C-alpha cells in the first residue's frame, strides 16, 4: 500500500497565513486564560455583584458593534487591514491591563468597552488579511487553519489558566498574560505580515456600507448566518445547564457532574481540532451553499441527539458523547465556508465591510441565543426537552434560505459569463 507523505496533509498556503495563524493561536490562548475565570474573579475577589458583572460583560457587545462598523471601513480604506489589526491588538491589550487593575464597577465597564471595541476591529481586519493572502482555491483551508488555531489556543488557555489559578490563585495575572498575548500578536503582525491590499481613489466608508447593505445576496446570507450563530452559542450557553439539570443520569435524578461535563466539552474541542483541516479540504468539492447545507443537517442531527440524551431511559453518556461529536462536526463544517462565501460575494475593495456585516451576524446571534435558551431552561422539563427539537426543526428554514441563496449565486455567475 502506497504511503501518503505527511506533508501531503499540510495545506500549501502563503507563509504569512501560517504566521498570522500562530499569532492568533497565541492571542486566543491569552483570551482562554480569562474566559471562564473573569466572572469568578470579579464577583468573589473584587466584590462586584453578579448582576453588575453581567452588565459589564454585556457592554462588550455594544462597543463591539461600533468596532465592527469602524473596523470594516478602516480595513477597506487608506488605513488598511494590517494597521486596523495592529490598532485592535493595542486597544485589546489596554483593555486587559485595565481589567487587571480593576477595583470598582466603572473601571470594569471601561475595560469591557475597550475589549469589545478592540475585538470589533479585530475580526473584519484579520479575516480580510486571510482572504487577501490566499487564492480562491485555498480559501477554505486558509480560514480553517486560522479557526483551528483560534480553537486550539482558546482550549489551551482555559486549561493553563485553570492550572495557574489552582496553583497561585493569582487571578489578576490572567489579565496581564492576556494583555501580553495581544502585544505578541502586534509584534508578529507588524514584523511578518505584508499589506497586500491597497485602496484606490477616494474611498468613502459610507458608500461601501451602502453597497453592502443593498446586496441581496449578502442580506439573504445574513438571515441564515444569524441562525447558525444562534446554534453555536447554544453549545456554550444552554447545553451545559441542560446536561446538568435535565438529564436524569444519577439515581437521585440529577444530571451529569461538573467533571463529566468538562470531559464532554474537552471531547467536543478535541473533535473540532482534529476534524477542522480534513473537513475543510473535503469541502473544496462542494459549493459554499452546499457545504453550509451539510452543516445545517449536522446541526439538526446534533440537536436531535441532545434531545435523545435528555429523554432516553438509558445510555445517557453514549448519546451525550455522540451529540457533542456531531455538534463539533457541524461547527467545523460551518466555520471555513461561512467566511469563504462572504469573500466570494464581496468586491475586493469592500472585503472589510462585507466581513464586518458577517461579523455583526455573530453579535445578533449572541444577543438572541442566550436569552432564548435561558427562557426555555427556566420552563418545565417538557419545554426544556422540546427546545432542542425546536432548534432541529428550524434547520429546515436554514436549508430553504440556502437553496434560495444558491440560486441567486448561480444567477449572478451566469450573468457574468454572458
N, C-alpha and C positions, 0 to 999 in steps of 0.2 A: 504493500500500500504506500502510495507516494505521500511523503510528509510535507505538510504546508509550513514554510518558514514562519517564525514568529513575527517577522517584520511585515508579513502579508496582512496581519490583523491590525497593524498600526496605520491610522489614517495618514495619507500623504498630503499634508497641509503646509501652508506657509509657516515658517518657523516662528513668525511673530504671533500667530494664533496660539501656538504652544506656550509661548512666553506669557501672553495675556491670560491663558487658562491657568498657568501656575500662579500668576498674580492674583487671580480670582479665587483660587483654592486657598491661598494664604489669608486673603481678606475674609472669606467666608468662614475660615477656621476661627478667626477672631470674633466674628459675629456669633458663631456657635457657642463661644465661651459665655456670652451673656444671654442667649436666647431663653433658656428655661430658668435662669437664676436671678434675672432682674427683678421680677415681682417679689420673690422671696426676700431679696436684699432690701428693697425699698420699703416693704411692709415691716419685716422683722428687725432690721438693723437701723434703718433711717427713721422709722416710726410713722411713715405715711399710712393713711387708711387704704384698704383695698380698693375702695371707690376712687380715691384720688389717683392711685397708681393706674387704674383702668382708664381714667380720663386722660392722664398724661400720656400713656402709651397710645391711646386713640388719637391724640393730637398729631401723631406722626402722619396719619392718613391725610390730614388737612394740608400740611405743608408739602406732603408727597405729591398731591395733585398739582400744586404750584410748581414744584420741582420738575415734574414730568413735562408740563407745558413749556417751561423755560428750557429744559434740557433738550427737547426736540428742536426748538428754534435755534438754540446756540449750536447744536451739532450740525445743522444744515447751513449755518451762516459762516461768516468770516472767522468766527471764533474756533469752529471746527470740533470734530469728535474728540480728538485727543485732549485738547485743553479743557473741554467740558468734563471729561472723565477725571482729569487731574484736579479740577475745581471740586468735583464731587468728593474725591479722596480727602482733600484738605478740610472741607466742611464736615464730613463724616468723622474724621479724626478729632476735630474740635468738639463735636457733639459727644464723642466718647469721653474725652478728658473733662468736659463739663459734667457729664453724668457721674464720673469718678469722684468729682469734688462736691456732689450734691448733698446738701444738708436740709433742704426745705422744698416745698412744693413748687414755688415759682421757678427756681433753678432747674428742677426736674422737668418742668414743662419746656423751658428754653432748650434743654438738652435734647428732648424728644422732637421739638420742632426743627432743630438743626439736623437731627438724624433723618427725619422724614424728607427734608428738603435735599439733603445730600444724596439719599438713595433715589429720590425722584430724578435728580440729574444723572445718576449712575446708569440706570437701565437703558434709556434711549441711546446714550453715547457708547456704552460698552457693546450693545447689540449691533449698532451701526458699524463700529470698528470691525467686528467679526465679519459682517456682510461685505465690507469693503475689501477685506484681506482674503476673501475666498471666492471661488468661481461658483456658478450656479450648480454644477455637478457636485461640488464639495460641501455645499452649504448645510445639508442635513448633518453630516459628520462634524463640521466645524461647530455648529450650535450644540450638537450632542456632547462634544468634548468639553465645551465650557459649562454645560449643565451638569456633566459628570463631576467636574472639578468643584462646582458650586455645592453639589450634594455631598461629595466626599469631604470637602472642607468643613461644611456645617456639621456633619456627623462626627468627625474627629474633634471638632471644637467642643461639642456637647460632652463627649466622653472625657477629654482632657480637662475641661472646665470642672466637671464633676469630681475628678481626681484631685485637682488643685484645691477645690473647696473642702473636700473631705480631709485633706492633709493640713490645710492652713486656716480655713475659714476667712481668708482674705478676699472678700467679695469685691472690694474696690479695685484690686489688682486685675480683675477680669476686664473691667472697662479700660484700664490703662493698656492691657495687652491688645484689646480690640482696636484702640486708637493707634497703637504701633503698627498693627497689621494693615491699616489703611495707609499709613505713611510708607510702608514697604511697597504697597501697591503703587503709590505715587512714584517712588523711585524706579520701580520696574517699568512702568508705562513710559515715564519721561526718558529713560535710558534706552529702552529696547524696542519701542513701538513707533513706527513712522506713520505720519498722517498721509493717507493716500488721497482722500477726497479734498477737492478744492472748490469752494463756492464760486460761481461765476456771476458777473454782473452785480446789480444791486439786489441782493437777497432781501426780500421783505417777509418777515416772520408771519404776519397775519395772513398774507396771501397764501403761504404754504398751508397754514391751518385751514383756511377756507377751502382750498382744493381738496385736502384730505377729508374734510367733513362733508364734501359733496360727492365723494367717491362711493357709489352704491355698492361696489364690491367690498370695500373696506367696512362700511357700515353693516352690511349683511354678515360679514365675518365677525364683527364685534358682538352681534347678538349671540352667536354660538360660542364665542370665546368667553363671554360672561358666564354662560352655563358651565363651561369647562372649569373656569377658575372657582366657581361656586362648588363644584365637585371636589376640587383639590383641597379647598380649605376645610371641607367636612372631615377629611382624613386626620387633620391635626386638631380641629376644634371639637367636633362632635363624637368621633369614633372612640377616643379614649374613655370618655364619660359613659358612652353606651356599653362598652365592653366591661366597665367597672360596675355599673348599676343595673343593667338589664339582661345580662346573660347568666342564667342560673347554673353556674358551674359547681359551686360549693354546696355541701349538704344543707347549709342554712339559707340557701337561696341567693347568696351574694355572688358577685361576678368574679372576673379574673383579678388576681392580686397585682399590685403595682409592679412586682418583679416579672410576672408573666407578660404584662402589657409592655414593659420595657423590652423584653425579649422579642415580642411580636413586632414592635416598631424597628428594632435592630434588624430583624429579618426583612422587613419592608425596605429599609435603607440599603441593605446588602443586595437584595434582588434588583433594586433600581440601579445601583452602581455596576453590578455585573452585566446587566442586560442592556444598558444605555447604548454602548457603541455597536454591538451586534445588531440591535434593532434599528438603529439609525442607518446602518449600511443596508439592511434588508428593505427599509422603507424607500430607498432610492428607486426601487422598481415600481413604486406607486406614485400617482399624482398626490399633491398635498391634501386635497379634499378627501381622497380615498384613504389616505393614512389617518386623517382625523376621524373618518367614519369608523375605521378599525378601532381607534382609541375610544370612541363613543360606545361601541359594542362592548369593549372590555370594561369600561366604567359600569355599564349596565349589569354585566355578569358579576363584577366585583360587589356591587350593591346588593344583588340577589344573594350572593354568598354571605354577606354580612347579616342579611335578614335571616337566612337559614341558621347562622351561628346563634342568633338570639332565640329562635323558636324551636330548634331541634331538641329532641329529648335526650340525645347522647352525642358523643364525639364533637363537643363544642370546640375543643382545641384544634382538631383537624380542620374544621370548617373555618376557624379564625385564621389559621396559617394559610389556607387556600385563598381566603378573601384578601389577606394582606399581599399575597403574591400576585393575584390578578390586578389589584389596585396599583401595585408597583409597575406592572406591565402597561396599564392604562396611562400612567403618568409619563413613563419614558417614551411611549408611542406619541403622546401629545407634544412633549417639550420641543424637539427639533422642528417638527412640522409647523407648529404654531408660529415660530419666528420666521421660518423659511417662506411661508405663504404670504406673510406681510411684505417681505423683501421683494417677492415676485410682483406684488401689486404696485409697489412704490416706485416712482421715478427716482433715479439715483440721487438727485439733488434734494429729495424730500424723505430720505430714509429715516432720518432722525425724527421728523414729525410723525410719520406713519408708525414708527416703533413706539413713539410716545403715546399715540392713540391706543395701540395694542396694550401698552403698559397700564393705561387707565382702566382697561377691562379688568385687570387684576385688582385695582383699587375698588371697583364696583363689586367684584366677586367677593372680596374680603369684607366689604360693607354688608352685603346681603347674607353671606354664608353663615357666620357665627350666630347672629340673632335668629335666623331661620332654624338652624339645628338646635340652638338653646331652647327656643319655644317648643319644638317637638319633644325634646327630652324632659321638659317641665310638665308635660301632659301625662296621660295614663300610659301604662305599659303597652297597651294595644296600639296607641298612636305612635309611641317610640319605635315599635317594631315596624309599623306601616310606613314610617318616614323613609326607610331605606327602599321599600318597594316604590314609593312615590318618586324618589330620585331615579330609580331604574326606569320607571315609565317615562320620565322626562327626557330620557335618551332618544326616544322616538322623535321629539321635537328637534333635537340636535341633528339627527340624521336627515330630517326633512330640509332643514336650513342648509346643511352641507350639500345636499343634492341640488338645491337652487343655486348655491354658490358655484358648484362645479359647472353647471350650465352657463352661468354668467362668464366664468373664466374662459370656457371653451369658445363662447361667442366673441369675446374680445380678441383671443388668439386668431380666430378665423378672420376677423376684420383686418388684423394686422398683416395677415398673409395675402390678402386680396389686393 
